[in-house]
Amino acid sequence: MARSVIRSGAARSRGAHVVGLVLLLMARPSSAADTCTTAKCHARVARAKHLHSAVSGGECTDCHKPIAGERHKFKLAGKGNELCYGCHEKPKGKHVHAAATDGCTSCHNPHGSAFPKQLKEGSVAMLCRGCHETKKQPRHRPVADGACLRCHHPHASDQRALLRQPPLTLCGTCHKQERLLPGPVRHAPVRQGNCGPCHRSHGSEPKLLHQPGKQLCLGCHGNKIDLKRKVVHAALAGADCMACHLPHASRTRGLLRKPAPVLCYDCHDRKDKTRYIHGAVLLGRCAECHDPHATDAPALLRSSKQAEVCFRCHADDVMGRRRVHKPVARGDCGRCHNAHGSNVPKNLVKPQLELCVGCHPHTKATGKNVHAAVSRAGCTACHDPHGTATVALLKTKRSELCGTCHGKKGGEHIFTTMSGKPHPIKGKPDPKHPGRELDCVSCHVMVSSDSPKLFYDGDSRMNMCARCHGKDLVSPKLDKSADPKPPHTARAKGSEGK
């Protein structure tokens, strides 16, 4: 009896456990029965390889909220991107991807995708090309590789175009600055940290340039360089700007490949081998006289008037003088001077006396006695080669000019006459040259003479005196006729045929 009672109690206990287990199982929700991704509902959502964590965790209500009183109807837990920002960090930066502004679902599938990060396309490049136009080959290497995110941030950035870094820094991660920036002189866009004015970042002509060759440079520098002018530098006409310039940086002003004139001498013969060198050439400043790009003047001179070129450095204190040397008045400085250099002082094209006689043959020293000023210093001892206010381009009035070397005393000659008085050299009329005042050249020749003391006539001082004071003084042979103008060279009377 006791045993039956015990068995009966045990049976009741086991039954109670079974009933409790059944009730517990009935109380727990079955995932197959109460989630959104069952076969009867949205099973396809859960089949994606890469699922939104809310989907994979069965937490659909994180985003979809049931509508009270409505059967199987839901509303989003937030509007647009704000819904995503409930779990995901909001993009930070001055510039936000337009797609992120329009909605994260422009690029991402909200439930799941066959691709990482729930992207709608299999590659970032394909996804980007859905909105952004692509260029034909050649392409920038990251574009060709489909690696848009190598340069761009997908959501937001403080840099324009969503760049990951400032342009120059970003480009420098692949293009080494040691090679691209060999010196401290930087192209203005490079100095501003912007490669974009010259290069198209995704794809274009060779080297990703917006335009080929010099056309690109003229886009900014065209206001200074006119290739329609008469004379264009051969290096520019036959090639492009890179023949002389570096595109990014240089050690030389103007982004030149080499300092001038070393760069110029790569094509042009050296101009610094003469004894005397023009200062501009010596300093390597070829561009002081020559325009390196284009001009309307021969030899790329900066002006068609040579004098204007010279006066850029040499002060124009000549024009406007009472008398100007004819080559100077014509602006023909090259008639006397070599523009680059010479073996003659002052860069003259010939030794001074030879140069002057070439145009003024009557001044050639043919007499036995040559004026010391001429033999020692040349014509410029007395004449200003450019211009002056005095006749014959003399540096000052004749009587004053001679006195700078030969002593004078109040307008009277240092030589004393037979009367014991000095001979006058100013203030009285010249008896041999009507209309002209008596001065030194009334008796003396300026360049050379066969007579002593550079007299016009005679073998002695007395013979010269006879020109004005009468033939009875010394010789009946002397001619008292007036001279049309004082000659530069005179031969003594009686020396003809010798």
C-alpha positions as CSV (number, residue, x, y, z in Angstrom):
1,M,0.0,0.0,0.0
2,A,2.8,2.3,1.0
3,R,4.7,1.5,-2.3
4,S,1.6,2.2,-4.5
5,V,1.2,5.6,-2.7
6,I,4.9,6.4,-3.4
7,R,4.7,5.3,-7.1
8,S,1.5,7.4,-7.5
9,G,3.3,10.5,-6.0
10,A,6.3,10.1,-8.3
11,A,4.1,9.8,-11.3
12,R,2.2,12.9,-10.4
13,S,5.6,14.7,-10.0
14,R,6.8,13.7,-13.4
15,G,3.6,14.7,-15.0
16,A,3.8,18.1,-13.4
17,H,7.3,18.6,-14.9
18,V,6.2,17.6,-18.4
19,V,3.2,20.0,-18.2
20,G,5.5,22.8,-16.9
21,L,8.0,22.2,-19.8
22,V,5.2,22.3,-22.4
23,L,3.9,25.5,-20.8
24,L,7.4,27.1,-20.9
25,L,8.0,26.2,-24.5
26,M,4.6,27.6,-25.4
27,A,5.5,30.8,-23.6
28,R,8.9,31.4,-25.5
29,P,8.6,33.0,-28.9
30,S,9.8,30.9,-31.8
31,S,12.3,32.7,-34.2
32,A,10.6,31.0,-37.1
33,A,7.2,32.2,-35.9
34,D,7.8,35.9,-34.7
35,T,10.7,37.5,-36.8
36,C,10.4,39.4,-40.0
37,T,12.7,37.2,-42.0
38,T,10.7,33.9,-41.9
39,A,9.8,32.1,-45.1
40,K,6.3,33.6,-44.9
41,C,7.6,37.2,-44.7
42,H,10.9,38.8,-45.7
43,A,13.1,35.7,-46.0
44,R,15.0,37.1,-49.0
45,V,16.3,40.0,-46.8
46,A,18.2,37.6,-44.6
47,R,19.8,35.7,-47.5
48,A,22.3,38.5,-48.3
49,K,25.9,37.8,-47.6
50,H,26.5,41.0,-45.7
51,L,23.6,41.9,-43.4
52,H,22.8,45.0,-41.5
53,S,23.5,44.2,-37.9
54,A,19.9,45.0,-37.0
55,V,18.7,42.4,-39.5
56,S,21.2,39.7,-38.5
57,G,20.3,40.3,-34.8
58,G,16.6,40.2,-35.4
59,E,16.2,43.7,-34.3
60,C,14.0,45.0,-37.1
61,T,12.2,47.3,-34.7
62,D,15.3,49.3,-34.2
63,C,14.5,51.0,-37.5
64,H,10.8,50.0,-38.1
65,K,8.3,50.8,-35.4
66,P,4.9,49.1,-35.3
67,I,1.9,51.5,-35.7
68,A,-0.3,51.2,-32.7
69,G,-3.7,49.6,-33.5
70,E,-2.6,48.6,-36.9
71,R,-1.8,45.0,-37.8
72,H,1.6,44.4,-39.5
73,K,2.1,48.1,-40.3
74,F,5.3,50.0,-39.4
75,K,6.9,53.4,-39.7
76,L,10.6,54.4,-39.7
77,A,12.0,55.3,-36.4
78,G,13.5,58.5,-37.9
79,K,13.5,60.6,-41.0
80,G,16.2,60.1,-43.7
81,N,19.8,60.1,-42.5
82,E,18.8,60.9,-38.9
83,L,17.6,57.3,-38.7
84,C,21.0,56.0,-39.5
85,Y,22.7,58.5,-37.2
86,G,20.9,56.9,-34.3
87,C,23.5,54.1,-34.5
88,H,26.1,55.3,-36.9
89,E,28.3,58.4,-36.3
90,K,27.3,61.4,-38.3
91,P,29.9,62.5,-40.9
92,K,32.0,65.4,-39.8
93,G,33.6,67.9,-42.2
94,K,33.1,71.1,-44.1
95,H,32.1,69.3,-47.2
96,V,29.6,66.4,-47.1
97,H,29.0,63.9,-49.9
98,A,25.8,64.9,-51.7
99,A,24.7,61.3,-51.5
100,A,25.0,61.4,-47.8
101,T,22.8,64.5,-47.7
102,D,20.2,62.9,-49.9
103,G,20.2,59.7,-48.0
104,C,22.6,56.9,-47.0
105,T,20.6,54.5,-49.1
106,S,21.9,56.2,-52.3
107,C,25.0,54.0,-51.8
108,H,24.0,51.4,-49.2
109,N,21.3,48.8,-49.1
110,P,19.6,49.2,-45.7
111,H,19.1,45.5,-45.1
112,G,21.8,43.6,-46.7
113,S,24.0,43.2,-49.8
114,A,26.3,40.8,-51.6
115,F,29.0,43.4,-51.1
116,P,30.9,44.7,-48.0
117,K,29.4,47.6,-46.1
118,Q,26.1,46.8,-47.8
119,L,27.1,48.7,-50.9
120,K,24.8,48.5,-53.9
121,E,27.6,47.7,-56.3
122,G,30.4,45.2,-56.4
123,S,33.1,47.9,-56.4
124,V,33.4,51.4,-55.2
125,A,34.3,52.6,-58.7
126,M,31.2,51.1,-60.2
127,L,29.1,52.7,-57.5
128,C,30.8,56.1,-58.0
129,R,30.3,56.0,-61.7
130,G,26.6,55.7,-61.2
131,C,26.6,59.5,-60.4
132,H,30.0,60.8,-61.5
133,E,31.0,61.0,-65.1
134,T,34.2,59.2,-66.0
135,K,36.8,60.3,-68.6
136,K,38.4,58.2,-71.3
137,Q,41.9,56.9,-71.2
138,P,44.5,57.8,-70.2
139,R,43.3,57.7,-66.6
140,H,44.8,58.6,-63.3
141,R,46.2,55.3,-61.8
142,P,43.8,55.2,-58.8
143,V,40.8,55.8,-61.3
144,A,42.1,53.0,-63.5
145,D,42.4,50.7,-60.4
146,G,38.9,51.7,-59.3
147,A,40.3,53.0,-56.0
148,C,38.3,56.2,-55.6
149,L,38.7,56.0,-51.9
150,R,42.5,56.2,-52.2
151,C,42.0,60.0,-52.7
152,H,38.4,60.7,-51.6
153,H,36.6,60.2,-48.3
154,P,33.2,58.6,-49.0
155,H,31.1,60.7,-46.5
156,A,32.7,64.0,-45.5
157,S,36.0,66.0,-45.5
158,D,37.3,69.4,-44.6
159,Q,38.9,69.4,-48.1
160,R,37.0,70.3,-51.3
161,A,35.9,67.3,-53.4
162,L,36.0,65.2,-50.3
163,L,39.8,64.8,-50.6
164,R,41.4,62.9,-47.7
165,Q,44.2,65.5,-47.4
166,P,45.1,68.9,-48.9
167,P,45.8,68.4,-52.6
168,L,49.5,68.8,-52.6
169,T,50.0,66.6,-49.6
170,L,47.6,64.0,-51.1
171,C,49.4,64.0,-54.4
172,G,52.7,63.8,-52.6
173,T,51.7,60.4,-51.1
174,C,52.3,58.8,-54.6
175,H,54.3,61.5,-56.5
176,K,57.4,62.1,-54.4
177,Q,58.0,65.8,-53.8
178,E,61.7,65.4,-53.8
179,R,61.5,64.8,-57.5
180,L,58.6,67.2,-58.4
181,L,59.8,70.1,-56.2
182,P,63.6,70.3,-56.7
183,G,63.9,74.0,-55.5
184,P,62.4,76.8,-53.4
185,V,60.9,78.7,-56.4
186,R,57.4,77.3,-56.8
187,H,54.8,77.6,-59.5
188,A,51.9,79.7,-58.1
189,P,49.4,76.8,-58.1
190,V,51.9,74.6,-56.4
191,R,52.7,77.3,-53.9
192,Q,48.9,77.5,-53.2
193,G,48.9,73.7,-52.7
194,N,46.6,73.2,-55.7
195,C,47.5,70.8,-58.5
196,G,44.1,71.2,-60.1
197,P,44.6,74.3,-62.3
198,C,47.0,72.3,-64.5
199,H,46.1,68.6,-63.9
200,R,42.7,66.9,-64.3
201,S,42.6,64.5,-61.3
202,H,40.7,61.7,-63.0
203,G,41.9,61.5,-66.6
204,S,42.8,63.6,-69.6
205,E,45.6,64.1,-72.1
206,P,49.1,62.8,-71.3
207,K,50.2,63.7,-67.7
208,L,46.6,64.4,-66.9
209,L,46.9,68.0,-68.2
210,H,43.8,70.0,-69.0
211,Q,45.3,71.0,-72.3
212,P,48.4,69.9,-74.2
213,G,51.7,71.8,-74.1
214,K,51.9,75.6,-74.3
215,Q,48.1,75.9,-74.7
216,L,47.8,75.1,-71.0
217,C,50.4,77.7,-70.0
218,L,48.9,80.4,-72.1
219,G,45.6,79.9,-70.3
220,C,47.2,81.9,-67.4
221,H,50.2,83.6,-69.0
222,G,48.6,84.6,-72.3
223,N,48.2,88.2,-71.2
224,K,52.0,88.5,-71.2
225,I,52.9,86.2,-74.1
226,D,51.5,86.9,-77.6
227,L,52.6,84.2,-80.0
228,K,51.0,86.2,-82.9
229,R,53.9,88.7,-82.8
230,K,56.4,88.9,-85.6
231,V,59.3,87.1,-83.9
232,V,58.7,84.1,-81.6
233,H,61.5,82.4,-79.7
234,A,62.4,79.3,-81.6
235,A,62.4,77.2,-78.4
236,L,58.7,78.2,-77.9
237,A,57.6,78.1,-81.5
238,G,59.1,74.7,-82.2
239,A,58.5,73.0,-78.8
240,D,56.7,74.2,-75.7
241,C,57.4,76.1,-72.5
242,M,59.1,73.1,-70.9
243,A,62.1,73.6,-73.2
244,C,63.2,76.4,-70.8
245,H,60.9,76.1,-67.7
246,L,60.2,73.4,-65.1
247,P,56.4,73.0,-64.4
248,H,56.4,72.6,-60.6
249,A,59.5,74.1,-58.9
250,S,63.0,75.2,-59.6
251,R,66.1,76.6,-58.0
252,T,66.0,79.5,-60.4
253,R,63.6,82.5,-60.7
254,G,61.0,82.1,-63.4
255,L,61.1,78.4,-62.9
256,L,63.9,78.2,-65.4
257,R,65.6,74.8,-65.8
258,K,69.0,76.5,-65.4
259,P,70.2,79.9,-64.4
260,A,70.6,82.4,-67.3
261,P,72.7,82.7,-69.3
262,V,73.7,79.1,-68.9
263,L,70.3,78.1,-70.1
264,C,70.6,80.4,-73.1
265,Y,74.0,79.0,-74.0
266,D,72.5,75.6,-74.4
267,C,71.3,76.9,-77.8
268,H,73.1,80.2,-78.4
269,D,76.9,80.9,-78.8
270,R,78.5,82.2,-75.7
271,K,78.7,86.0,-75.5
272,D,81.1,86.4,-72.6
273,K,84.4,85.5,-74.2
274,T,85.5,89.0,-75.1
275,R,87.9,91.1,-73.0
276,Y,85.1,93.6,-72.2
277,I,81.6,92.3,-71.5
278,H,78.3,94.1,-71.4
279,G,77.2,94.3,-67.8
280,A,73.8,92.6,-68.6
281,V,75.7,89.7,-70.2
282,L,78.2,89.5,-67.3
283,L,75.3,89.3,-64.8
284,G,73.5,86.8,-66.9
285,R,70.5,89.1,-67.5
286,C,69.8,88.4,-71.1
287,A,66.2,89.3,-70.6
288,E,67.1,92.9,-69.8
289,C,67.4,93.4,-73.6
290,H,65.7,90.4,-75.1
291,D,62.1,89.2,-74.6
292,P,62.4,85.4,-74.0
293,H,59.0,84.7,-75.6
294,A,57.9,86.9,-78.5
295,T,58.3,90.5,-79.8
296,D,58.0,92.5,-83.0
297,A,61.6,93.5,-83.0
298,P,64.6,91.5,-84.6
299,A,66.6,89.3,-82.2
300,L,63.7,89.4,-79.8
301,L,64.7,92.8,-78.6
302,R,62.3,94.4,-76.2
303,S,61.8,97.4,-78.6
304,S,62.2,97.9,-82.3
305,K,64.1,101.1,-81.4
306,Q,67.5,100.0,-80.2
307,A,68.0,103.2,-78.2
308,E,64.9,102.4,-76.2
309,V,66.4,99.1,-75.3
310,C,69.7,100.7,-74.2
311,F,67.9,103.4,-72.2
312,R,66.2,100.8,-70.1
313,C,69.5,100.7,-68.1
314,H,71.6,103.6,-69.5
315,A,70.0,106.9,-68.5
316,D,68.8,108.9,-71.5
317,D,70.7,112.1,-70.8
318,V,71.4,112.6,-74.5
319,M,68.1,113.2,-76.3
320,G,67.2,116.9,-76.0
321,R,70.8,118.1,-76.1
322,R,71.5,120.9,-78.6
323,R,73.7,118.6,-80.7
324,V,73.4,114.8,-80.8
325,H,75.7,112.4,-82.6
326,K,73.8,111.2,-85.7
327,P,73.9,107.4,-84.9
328,V,72.5,108.3,-81.4
329,A,69.8,110.5,-82.9
330,R,68.8,107.6,-85.1
331,G,68.8,105.2,-82.1
332,D,71.5,103.2,-83.7
333,C,73.7,102.4,-80.7
334,G,75.0,99.3,-82.5
335,R,76.8,101.5,-85.0
336,C,79.5,102.1,-82.5
337,H,78.9,99.6,-79.7
338,N,78.7,95.8,-79.7
339,A,75.7,94.9,-77.6
340,H,77.3,91.8,-75.9
341,G,81.0,92.6,-75.6
342,S,84.1,93.6,-77.4
343,N,87.9,93.5,-77.1
344,V,87.9,97.3,-77.1
345,P,87.0,99.4,-74.1
346,K,83.4,100.7,-74.0
347,N,82.4,97.7,-76.1
348,L,83.2,99.6,-79.2
349,V,83.1,97.6,-82.5
350,K,86.5,98.9,-83.5
351,P,89.4,100.8,-81.8
352,Q,88.2,104.3,-81.2
353,L,90.3,106.2,-83.8
354,E,89.6,103.6,-86.5
355,L,85.9,103.7,-85.6
356,C,85.6,107.5,-85.8
357,V,87.6,107.8,-89.0
358,G,85.3,105.3,-90.7
359,C,82.6,108.0,-90.8
360,H,84.9,111.1,-90.4
361,P,87.8,110.4,-92.8
362,H,88.9,114.0,-92.8
363,T,89.9,113.6,-89.2
364,K,92.5,111.0,-89.8
365,A,95.9,111.9,-88.3
366,T,98.3,112.1,-91.3
367,G,100.7,114.9,-90.2
368,K,104.1,114.3,-88.6
369,N,103.0,115.7,-85.3
370,V,99.8,114.3,-83.7
371,H,97.9,116.1,-80.9
372,A,98.8,114.3,-77.7
373,A,95.1,114.1,-76.7
374,V,94.4,112.2,-79.8
375,S,97.3,109.8,-79.5
376,R,96.7,109.1,-75.9
377,A,92.9,109.2,-75.3
378,G,91.5,109.3,-78.8
379,C,88.7,111.5,-80.1
380,T,86.7,111.4,-76.9
381,A,89.4,113.4,-75.2
382,C,87.8,116.5,-76.7
383,H,84.5,115.2,-78.1
384,D,81.4,113.8,-76.4
385,P,80.5,110.7,-78.5
386,H,76.8,111.0,-77.8
387,G,75.8,114.6,-77.6
388,T,76.6,118.1,-76.2
389,A,75.5,121.7,-76.4
390,T,78.7,122.7,-78.2
391,V,79.5,122.8,-81.9
392,A,81.3,119.6,-83.3
393,L,80.2,117.7,-80.2
394,L,83.1,119.3,-78.2
395,K,82.7,118.8,-74.5
396,T,82.8,122.6,-74.0
397,K,83.8,125.8,-75.9
398,R,87.1,125.4,-77.7
399,S,89.1,128.0,-75.7
400,E,87.9,126.4,-72.4
401,L,88.4,122.9,-73.7
402,C,92.0,123.5,-74.6
403,G,92.6,125.2,-71.3
404,T,91.8,122.0,-69.4
405,C,95.2,120.6,-70.6
406,H,97.1,123.8,-71.7
407,G,97.4,126.5,-69.1
408,K,95.5,129.7,-69.7
409,K,95.3,133.2,-68.2
410,G,92.2,135.3,-68.5
411,G,91.6,134.6,-72.2
412,E,95.2,135.2,-73.1
413,H,97.8,132.8,-74.5
414,I,100.6,131.6,-72.2
415,F,103.0,132.4,-75.0
416,T,104.3,136.0,-75.0
417,T,104.6,137.9,-78.3
418,M,107.4,140.1,-79.4
419,S,105.6,143.0,-77.9
420,G,105.8,141.3,-74.5
421,K,102.0,140.8,-74.3
422,P,100.3,137.4,-74.3
423,H,98.4,136.5,-77.5
424,P,94.6,136.8,-77.1
425,I,92.6,133.6,-77.6
426,K,89.1,135.0,-77.0
427,G,87.1,138.2,-77.3
428,K,88.5,139.3,-80.7
429,P,87.5,138.4,-84.3
430,D,89.4,135.8,-86.2
431,P,91.0,137.5,-89.2
432,K,91.3,134.3,-91.2
433,H,87.7,133.1,-90.4
434,P,85.2,135.9,-90.8
435,G,82.3,135.8,-88.4
436,R,84.1,133.7,-85.8
437,E,85.8,134.6,-82.6
438,L,89.5,134.2,-82.2
439,D,90.4,131.0,-80.4
440,C,93.0,128.2,-80.2
441,V,92.1,126.6,-83.5
442,S,92.7,130.0,-85.3
443,C,96.4,129.0,-85.2
444,H,96.5,125.3,-84.2
445,V,95.2,122.2,-85.9
446,M,93.1,119.9,-83.7
447,V,94.5,116.5,-84.8
448,S,97.9,116.6,-86.6
449,S,100.2,118.8,-88.6
450,D,103.6,118.8,-90.2
451,S,104.3,122.1,-88.5
452,P,105.7,122.4,-85.0
453,K,103.2,123.0,-82.3
454,L,100.4,121.8,-84.6
455,F,100.4,125.1,-86.6
456,Y,98.5,125.3,-89.8
457,D,101.5,126.6,-91.8
458,G,105.2,127.1,-91.8
459,D,108.2,125.6,-90.3
460,S,108.3,127.9,-87.3
461,R,106.2,130.1,-85.1
462,M,107.0,133.2,-87.1
463,N,105.8,131.6,-90.3
464,M,102.5,130.8,-88.6
465,C,102.3,134.4,-87.4
466,A,102.6,135.6,-90.9
467,R,99.2,134.1,-91.7
468,C,97.6,137.0,-90.0
469,H,100.3,139.6,-89.5
470,G,101.7,139.8,-93.0
471,K,104.1,138.0,-95.2
472,D,106.8,140.5,-94.7
473,L,107.4,138.9,-91.3
474,V,109.2,135.9,-92.7
475,S,108.2,134.3,-95.9
476,P,106.7,135.6,-99.2
477,K,105.3,132.1,-99.9
478,L,102.6,132.1,-97.2
479,D,99.0,132.4,-98.4
480,K,96.8,135.0,-96.6
481,S,93.5,133.8,-98.1
482,A,90.8,132.8,-95.6
483,D,90.2,129.2,-94.7
484,P,86.5,128.0,-95.0
485,K,87.0,126.2,-91.7
486,P,89.9,125.0,-89.6
487,P,91.2,121.6,-90.9
488,H,91.8,118.7,-88.6
489,T,95.2,118.0,-90.3
490,A,97.5,120.4,-92.0
491,R,100.7,120.1,-93.9
492,A,103.5,122.7,-93.7
493,K,103.9,125.1,-96.6
494,G,106.7,123.9,-98.9
495,S,106.3,120.2,-97.7
496,E,104.2,119.2,-100.7
497,G,105.7,116.3,-102.6
498,K,107.9,115.3,-99.8
